[in-house]
Amino acid sequence: MLEKAGKNSGDNRRDNRGLVLRMVATGACRTRRDLVVRTGLSKMTISNIVGEMIDGDVLRESEVVCSEEPGRNPVRLRLSPEAPKAAGVAFLPGRCESVLCGLDLRVFRRAGTDLPEDAPEAVRREIALGLLDKMLCGTNGVQSIGLTADLPWWPGGDRMCIPESVRPAVRERYGLPVFLEDTCQSALLVESLFGRARNCRDVLFVSLGDRVGSAVLSGGQLCRGRGGRPLGLGHVTICAGGRPCRCGGRGCLELYVRSPEVLKKLYHRTGLEASYADFCRITGSGEVDRVFRETVDFLAAGIASALNLLNSELVLLGGDGLCWTDRHVADLESAIARLRPADGGGRVLVRKPRFLGEGALLGAACGGIARIFSGELPLQNG
């Protein structure tokens, strides 16, 4: 949480402006009085920052907020329609999606197109640029562009990934800061600003699919691996001497819970050909239940190991985990609890993200939004 995060010093002007903007944009504060209480900044500092932002048409004052406290009723603050905006592009399985958002995550434009996974690099680049042209055409105040894709975790996957090769072309065409994140990092970022993790400081995000992706929020900050790589929960060893993994290790978590492996097991035991989502909806089948119980146990082992290191307060389950029923999610939460110390700080909740399958795309735009809020990216309007 952000209470008392402001600093009453002229040296921290950019940080304080970003903090004030974040509190208003995310809905944490509605008035100047709220800002004083939540940030710990003085009334004069808040008055100066808000005044500058109103003069720069970043914030506007709207209706009076009724209050039972003595004195004048406070005036509500809101983002101006002319406030900075951010664009994002997400390279998703079989699709490329783009979005234009305000600092409050209001979506102004959105477009997408099919993108075969074997499409040549030049085709991917031109599709991304074409979608961004639609987002930025005739739009003022766009301050950053974010790209997101499933990035390689292990050094053996060192080839230049498509978004990384797209980034210079995007920067050259639009002359804006361009940020690249893994899809799990993007999904966790938007949840930390606007979603399920908004009031949390330590969160583990886990995504099931062709890989087991992960991201970590620690102390309110998004963690990145060496060289900016995503974190590799999927390659935590849960079975010493187990099957060889594509990363070069053995017995990795991914070998036992990635969606293609689970589907292969389900088909072998039931003889049914169905999608992952369809299998999740099947009830009353002993074999299907057994496969998902095994998957839950394997996944719980990997997550519990991570929680013992991170001491996260919340686990968010994305990707194909969004297809899990409430019972599956509850079973996972219970299995994790059984594997953790009794005095380990209480039961860790497992939840689905607020933004569900939209998290990666909206999180791409949040790459720049978060940097404005932190003061890293200067606010241009004010």
N, C-alpha and C positions, 0 to 999 in steps of 0.2 A: 504494500500500500504506500501512498505517497505523502502521508501526513508529515508535516514539519520538514519537508524536503528542501524548502527554499533556503537561500543564504542571503542575509541582509548585508551585502557588500557590493560595492560598485564593480568589483572584479568578476562578479558572477551574473552580470546583466543578461548575457545570452542564455545561460542556464535557467534563470528565473523566468525569462520571457517564454521559453519553451515549456517550463513547468506550468505556468499560468494557462498557456494555450492548451496544453494537454488536459488540464482539469476541466476547462470549459468544453472542449471538443468531445471528450468522452462522457460528459454529463455528470462528472463527479462534483462539480460546483456550478451553481446557477447565478450567484451574485458575488459582488466584491466582498461582502461579509463572509460568505462561504470560503472564499479564497484566503482570507486572512486566517480563518480558523484552521483550514486544511493544510496550508503550506507553511505556516509559521512566519510568513513574511509580514513586515509592518504594514499598517494601513497606508502610510505614505508610499512605500514601495509598490504596493498593489495599485494604488491610485495612479502612480506614474506609468506603470506598465500597461494598465488597462487604457489609460488615456492615450498613450502612444499607439496602441493597437486600434483604438477607435479612429484616431486621426489617420492611420494608415489603411483604414477600411478592412481590417482583419476581423475585428469584433464590432458588433453593434449592440446598442441597448434597445430592449423592446419593452414589453409590458411590465407594470409594477407587480412585484410578488407580495401578496398579503402576508403580513407577519404580526404575531401577537406581542413581539418584543417592543419596548419603548422606542420612540424616535420615528424617523421617516421610514416608510416601507421601502425596502431595497428594490432596485431595478434589475430585471433579468438581463443577463448577458448571453449572447449567442454569436455563432460564427456569421460573418458577412458572406453573401453570395460571391463576393470578390476575393475571399480568402484563398490562400494557396491550395493547389490540388496536386494529386499524385496519380501517375499511371502505373499499371502493372501488366505483365504478360506471364502466363503460366503455361509451360510445356507439360501437358498431361497425357496419359496413355491414349493415343489415337486422336487427340485434340490439341489445339492451341487456342487459348482464351485470353482476352484482354479486357481491361476495365479502367475507367477514369473515376476517381473518388475524391471527395472533399476530405478535409482533415477530421471530420466527424464520421467518416466512412460512408457518407451518403454517396450512392452510385449515380453518376451523371450519364455515363455511357458504358455500353458493354457490347462486345462482339466476339465471335469465335468461328472456327472452321475446323473441319476434319484434317488430321495430319497423320498420315501413315507412319508407323514407328520406324520404317526403313527408308523414309524420305531422305534424299541427299541433304547435306548441310546447307547448300545454297538455297534449296527450296525452303527449308526451315527458316533461314535468315530472311528471305523475302516475305514469307508469310508473317513473321513477327513484325517486320517493318510496315507491311501493309495494314496490319491491325492497329499498330500505333499511329499511323497516319489518320485512321478513322477516329481514334481517341483524341488526338491533339489538334485536328483541323479546326481552325477558327476559335480555339480555346485559349484564353489568356490565363496566366497564373500557374501553369503547370511547373512544378519545381523539381520533380524527380521522376525517375522511371525505375521500377523494380522488375527483375526477372527471377523466375523460380522454376526449378526442375529437380528431378531425382538426381542428385550429384553423387559421384563415386566416393565411397568411403575409404576403401583400401588403396594403398599406393600402387598395387598392381592394376588398378583401374585408372591409370594416370593419363590416358589419352585425353585430349582437350574435349570436354563435353560441349554439346551444341550451344547451350546458353552462354558459356564462357566465350566461345568464338563469335557469338552474336553481339556480345556486349560492346566491342569497339565500333561495330557498324552503327549500333543504336546511339552511342555517344557522339559519333561523328555527324550523324544526320540531325540530331536534335540539340546538341550542345548542352545537354543536361547531365547532372550526376546520375549514374546508372549503378544499381546495386543488385548483386546476385546472391540468392539464398537457396538452400535445399527446400523442397516442398514441405518437409516436416518443420523446419525452422520457421518458414513463412506461416504455416498453420498455427504454430504455437505463438508467434508474434501477434497475430490478430486476436487470438484468444486472450493474451495478456493485456492488450490495450482495450478491447471492446467486448470480450466474451466471457467464457466460463472461468477464466483464470485472472480476471481483472483485479480481484482483491487478494491474489496470492503472490508470494515471492519465490516459491520453490515448487516447480511443476515438472513432471516427466510426461512427454508426449510420445506415444507409440502408435505407429501406423502399420497395418497388415496389408500385404499385397504380394507382388512378385518378389519384393524384398521385405525386411522388417526395418522400417525407418524409425528414427527417434530424434528427439530434440529435448533440450533441458533449459529450464529457466532456473537460475540460481541467484538468490539475493536480488531478485527483480531484473536480472540481466540475462539476455540470451547467450548461452555458452556456444563456442565454436571450437572445433578441433584444430589441430596443427594445420596451418595453411588455409584456414577457413573451412576445412572439410566438415561434413556433418558427423555427428557422433554415431558410433557403431554398435548399438545395443544388439542388433541382429547377429553380431559376430562375437558375442560373449559366449564362452564355452560352457555348455551345460551338461555335456557328456564327454568326459575325458576318454580319449581314444576312439571317439565316435566317427561317423562317416566323414570323408573329406568334403570340405566346402569349397566353393568357387573362389573364396578369398585366399585360399592356401592353408587355412586352419582346419581343424577337425572338431566335430561335435558342436558346431555353432548353433545357437538358438534358431536362426533362420531355417536350418535344415528341417526343423520339426514343426514350425508354425507358419511358414510362408504359404500363401494361398494355394499355389499349384501343388504343393506337397499334401496339403489337407484334402484338396479335391481328388488327388490320386488315391489317397487312402479311402475316402468316402466311396469312390467308384468301385474300388476293389472289394470293399466289404458289403456294399448294397447292390451293386450292379446297375445303379441308377446313373443316368447322365443328366446332370442339372448344374445350374450356376451356383456359385458360392452363396449368393443371396437366397436362392431357392432352398438350398440345404439348411440354411439358418432358420427358415420358416417351417421346416418339417417338424412335426411333433408326433410323439408316440412311437418313434422308431428306435429300438434299442441300439442298433448299430450306429446310427447317426449321433445319438446321445453319447455313446462311448467315444466316438472320434472327437467330438467337441470337448468332452471331459479331459481327454488326453491332451488336446491342444491347450486348454485352459491350464492344465498342470505344468506343461512345458513353459508356456508364456509366463505364468506366475513365478517360476523358478528364475527366469531371466530378469523379470521386473523386480522381484524381491531383492536380488543381488544388487541391482542398480540403486534401489531405495536405501539399502544399508550403507551405501557410499554417499548418496546425495541427500538423504533425509527429506525427500520431497513430501509435500502435504497433499498433493493431488496428482492423479494419473489420468490423462486424457487419451482416449482410444479412438484412432482415426483409420482411414483407409477402408479395407474390407471389414474392419471392426465395427464400422457404422451399421453393418448388416446384422450384427449380433442382437439377439433379443435381450430384454431386460434381465431375463434369467441368466443368460450367458455372462452378462456384465457383472451381475451380483455374484455368480460363481467365481469369477476371476478375482473380485475383491476379497472374497472369503479365502480363496486359495493363497493369495498374497499374505493375508493376515496370519494364516497358519504357519507360514515360512519365516515370519519376522519375529524378533524378540518380543516377549510379552510387555516389556517396558520400553518398547521402541518409539514411544511418543504417540501412541494411539493408532487406531485403524486409519489407513490411507484410503480415501475415496477414489473410486474409479468411475469416470463419467465420459459420456460422449461430448465432443465439442459443441458449442453453441452454433457455429457456422457450418457444421457438418462437412459436406463435400465442397463447400465454397471457400473453405479456409485458405487453401494454397493460393488461389487467385487474389482474394482480398488481402491476404498476407503479403503478396508481391507488392501491391501498392503501399502497404504499411512499411516496407523497407525504408522509404523516404520519409513517411509520416513520423515514424519512431525517431528518426534522426533529427527531425525538426523539433520534436518534443524534448529530446535530450540536449538540444543546443548545439549538436554536432554540425547540423546543416543550418546555415543562417536563414532567418526569416526575411524574405525579400520585400514583402509588402510594407512592413513597418519601417 
